Amino acid sequence: MRVTAEIALASIDTGNSDRDAHTRSAELLDVEKRPTMTFRSTRVSGEGEDWTMAGI
């Protein structure tokens, strides 16, 4: 099993508007230039309600 998820970086909400603005800024994620991030799993394991994903 493989998982791919695309995340809209502007949607990041940590509950702290100052931290969110800094995280989205060019100093960190630079959402103006890179609006999305893609996660691709390299391994998925588990059973029932206990699952773990590793990836890039």
MOZICOR-V445802 format. One record per residue. SS is DSSP state (~ for helix, > for strand, _ for the rest). OMEGA is omega in degrees with one decimal (* if undefined). Layout:
{{SS/OMEGA} {SS/OMEGA}}
This chain:
{{_/175.8} {_/178.7} {_/173.0} {>/179.1} {>/175.3} {>/-174.9} {>/174.6} {>/-172.9} {~/177.6} {~/-178.7} {~/-179.7} {_/-179.1} {_/-178.8} {_/-176.4} {_/179.7} {_/-172.9} {~/177.4} {~/178.8} {~/179.0} {~/179.8} {~/179.4} {~/180.0} {~/-179.4} {~/-174.1} {_/178.0} {_/179.3} {_/-179.3} {_/-173.2} {_/178.9} {_/-176.2} {_/175.6} {_/-179.5} {_/-177.5} {_/-173.9} {_/-179.3} {>/175.1} {>/179.2} {>/174.4} {>/175.3} {>/-179.0} {>/173.2} {>/179.5} {>/173.7} {>/179.7} {>/177.0} {>/176.4} {>/-179.2} {_/-179.9} {_/-176.0} {>/-177.2} {>/178.1} {>/174.9} {>/170.7} {>/179.8} {>/-179.1} {_/*}}
